[in-house]
């Protein structure tokens, strides 16, 4: 009998029993924190997993299966020119309206396909931080000065943090570079424009189905796009159907039946769904199920089955860690989304008190707390607006905007599974320190 193994099992049994035995069920704050944890988990499952993560898993699968290794190495590889790789990483991340969790499947995919650590980390940070939608919303609600500061800071962060990570782990990157010098990428299986079209269609569907609601007084372009975002998503879905038939060679009948099932589910959901906000989830789930079945049962092209299995592989790896992270973040820091604010075990008043003024400590606390909180796409702006109204300094507000959207506890757990503990700790430390310094400098300049 392995004594060490048995002692480890005994330790976990005793730990779980002790935790359950001493649960403070009569404590109001504890029960409120439990409610916040469940509220955030429910909202995350209803509003984020279906519309954000499921499309992201399929996009990551496209990168893993259809995007050639040669393309990834050309733009993101360790031997790529730095100005090119970091520019592509920042710009490609910036066009996505994604949160710190939705970017994870895409980051994992390009890193495993051979992307260098620096460009991959720049992409990981830039996706949630430099989203064009988030920058526009920041300028409109928090002021042009804050919008410009966030834009400049986020762009610099993505490049500087990427370069810093590449420098710190230069020995490993050197070995990766030497290894890639001997890789002879296989020839492209299809014209680049076909893969690009298929990939871009999926990305645009992800962007428009998650287009954020405009301000109440907004009647401009943002409002018009939001008002017809589902029509735009429908048109893009037709392009995806064309791509499935023309590029992936799926059977026309299968694609037509899948599209018909999706349309019927959308009509039924609009008629019978009690909650208008949850109605779009039904056709999205139907579409994902139909696409998955078409890919799995396609025996004419093995690559299509590989796409389904690759997407499932990312989901299987990432979803459990995200679930654990979301529940933990909700318990500790509460649930803040839409018009719902439920306190966690850490009182909100402590946070508001700690981020007042513009000291280094207040900026550090804002960036550190923001790094562990979970912000859905675009929700960081109204949250910061509320904190500013409660006395938060403008420096800590910028620190929170620079650290919060790109990091979260669920995000860290997944990154650790891809990069390892050491690289994850260094990456998180870089983000927190740079956000602290940037917030402190901005607070002094704006006084």
Buried (B, 14 or more C-beta within 10 A) or exposed (E): EEEEEEEEEEEEEEEEEEEEEEEEEEEEEBEBBBBBBBBBBEBBBBBBBBBBBBBBBBBBBBBBBBBBBBBBBBBBBBBBEBEEBBBBBBBBBBBBBBBBBBBBBBBBBBBBBBBBBBBBBBBBBBBBBBBEBBBBBBBBBBBEBBBEBBBEBBBBBBBBBBBBBBEBBEEEBEEBBEEBEEEEBEEBEEEEEBBEBBBBBBBBBBBBBBBBEBBEEBEEEBBEBBEBBBEBBBBBBEBBBBBBBEBBEBBEEBBEBBBEBBBEBBEBBEEEBEEEEEBBBBBBBBBBBBBBBBBBEBEEEEBBBBBBBBBBBBBEBBBEBBBEBBBBBBBBBBBBBEEEEBBBBBEBEEBBBBBBBBBEEBBBBBBBBBBBBBBBBBBBBBBBBBBBEBEBBBBBBBBBBBBBBBBBBBBBBBBBBBBEEEBBBBBBEBBBBBBBBBBBBBBEEBE
